[in-house]
Structures are given as structure tokens and as C-alpha cells.
Amino acid sequence: MDTAAKKQALRSFTYGLYAVLCEDEGNVNGFTANWLSQVSFEPPLIMVSVENDAKSLPMIQHSRTFTINVLRTGQRELAGALGKSAFKHPQKMENITYTRTEGQYPILPEALAWVACEVHNTTPAGDSTLFIAEVIDAGIIAEGDALTMKEAGFKHAG
């Protein structure tokens, strides 16, 4: 396989850039995710891929819940802050403002929208773990355009 061609081809896929927040035993963490998609209308199911070395992985595995926040265009800095490893930057959430829904799910008040999810299935997927989760609550915060990987200028290795 031509490694350069593989990287270029995979980098041509279009992705949104989302902030996923999770909470376990009173601890809140967040990360950016772009390997995320709706996979079913009924019930409404979402798929998100989480890196196996992420702090959030065991938190989601234990709590079985997470919230997806749709970032706005122009929120590259917020996405970058959340994209840092919580193990290498243990204070990264100190400057991230979040609130809670009526159902007590952590959300970003500056996002466009949020979706609270409850994990149904977990599948190993190479260097990541795939979660299939049902949408159990959702809200719209503002109107506007969503942040994309292309706008943010972030790249995966491919």
C-alpha cells in the first residue's frame, strides 16, 4: 500500500468536530471527536470512536453516558484545548466552562446544540473503542454553522 496515498485519501473524508463531555463519580472530562455519526433513526443511535489511551474511555465505560456538543464555526481554540490529552494536561478542564442540563448532563453553553447519550454497545476498533449509544435527551442552544475539521485545520495521521 502507498502510505502517502492512503493518508491523502483518508484526509479527504469530511468530518465535523465535536466536543464530547463525560462524567464519572463527580469528575468531568472532555475531548474533541470527529469520528462520530448517527447510525439509526429508531431508536436514535449515535456512534463515537474514543482512543484507547484517552482518560475519558474508562469514564464512559463506567458511567455509560456522555454528551456530544456541536461546536460552532470559529471555535478552533476551544476544540484545541479539549483535544489535549488529559493525562499530559491534567488541568485542561479548569478553563472550560460547562453547565448541566435538567437531567444533569454536562454541556458547553457556547455550543450550537447538545445530545445526551446512553451507551448500548461497545466494540474494540484498533487503537480506539467504538461506542454505540442512544440519544436520551437533546437541546438547541444557538443557530449557526458547525465547526469542521477542514476549518479547524486539524489532521489525523491517516
N, C-alpha and C positions, 0 to 999 in steps of 0.2 A: 504494500500500500504506500502511496505517495503521501507522507505525513504532512507536507505543506499544503497539498491539495485538500486533504481531509480537514485540516484546520480552517482553511479558507471556506470550504463548503459548509462546515458546521457553523462558522461565524456568520454566514449569510442568513441563517434562520432568524426570524423576527421574534422578539420577546418583550413583554412588559417587564417592569422592575417593581417589585412589591416589597413591603415591609411585613414580616411575619413576627408577631409577638406571642410569647408563651409565658405561662406562669405555672410554677410548681412549688408548693409549700411556701407561698409568700414571696418567692423570688421571681422577678420578671426579667426576661431577656428578649432580645430581638435580633433579627438578621434580615438581610436582603435575599430575595428569592426571585429567580426568573424562570426556573423550570417548574411552572405551575400552570394548571389548566382545569377548566371544568370538564368532567368526564361523563356526567349523566344529568338529564333533566329531572327524572323522577326515580328515586329521590335525587335532590340536587347534591351531586358529589363533586368534590374538588380533589385534584392530585397535586401534591407538592413533594419535591425532592429535597432532602436535607443531607448535607455532608456528614459522613460518619464520625468525623472528628469535631463536630460542632457542639458547643455547650448546650444548645437547645435540643439536640437529639434526645438525650435521656429525659429531659424535662417534658417533652411532648409524649414520649413513650410512657412516662409515669402518669401525667395528668390527663392524657388522651384528648386534650383540647389545644387550640391555637386560634389566633385571629390573623386574617390577612388584611392589610391596609393597602389600598390602591394609592400609590404616591402620585403627586401632581407633577406636571411638567415643571422643570426648574428646581426640583428638589434633589439634585445630584449630591449636594453636600450631605443631606440627611441620609440618603442611600449609602454614601460612602462611609459615614460614621457607623451606621448599623452593619455595614459589610465587614467591619473589622472583627477579627477573632476575639471573642470574649475571654479566651484563655490568655491571649497576649495583651489584651487591653481590658482588664477586669473592671475598670471604671467607666466603660463606654456608655452605659445607660444613665450615668449621672447627668448628662446634658441633654437627654432625650425626654421630652415632655410627653407623657401619656396620661389618659384618663381611663375611666371604666364605663362600660355600658351598664344598663339597668341589670343585665344578667351577670355583671361583674367581670366581663372580659376586658383585658387591656387593649386600648386602641389609641391611635395617633390622632389628636384633634385637628391636625393640619393636613390630614389625608383627604382624598376625594370621597372615599367610601371604605367600608369595612365589612368583613364577613367573618362571623364566628363559626368555627368548625369543630366537630367531634369525630375523632379517629374511629374508623371502622376496620380498616385493614392496613397492615404494614408488610412491605416486601423489600428484601435486600436488593440493591441495584448497583453493583460495582462498588465505587467509593462513596456511595450515598445510600440512603434509605428512602423508599417511596412510601408516602402516607396517602391513603385514600380516606377522605373524611367527608361527612355530611354537613351541609350548611344548616346550622341550627338557629342562626339569627343574622341579621344584616342591617346596615344603615347607610344612608347617603349623608355626607357632611357638606359637600360643595359641588358645584358644577365646574367642569373644566376638562382639560386633556390629561391623560395619564402619562407618566414618565416611561420612557422606553430605554432599553439597553443602548440603542443607537444614539439617542440624545445624550445619555449619560456618558457615553464613550467607554464604558466598561467592556472587557472582553474576557471570555473563557479561553482556556488553552486550546480547547477543541480536542 
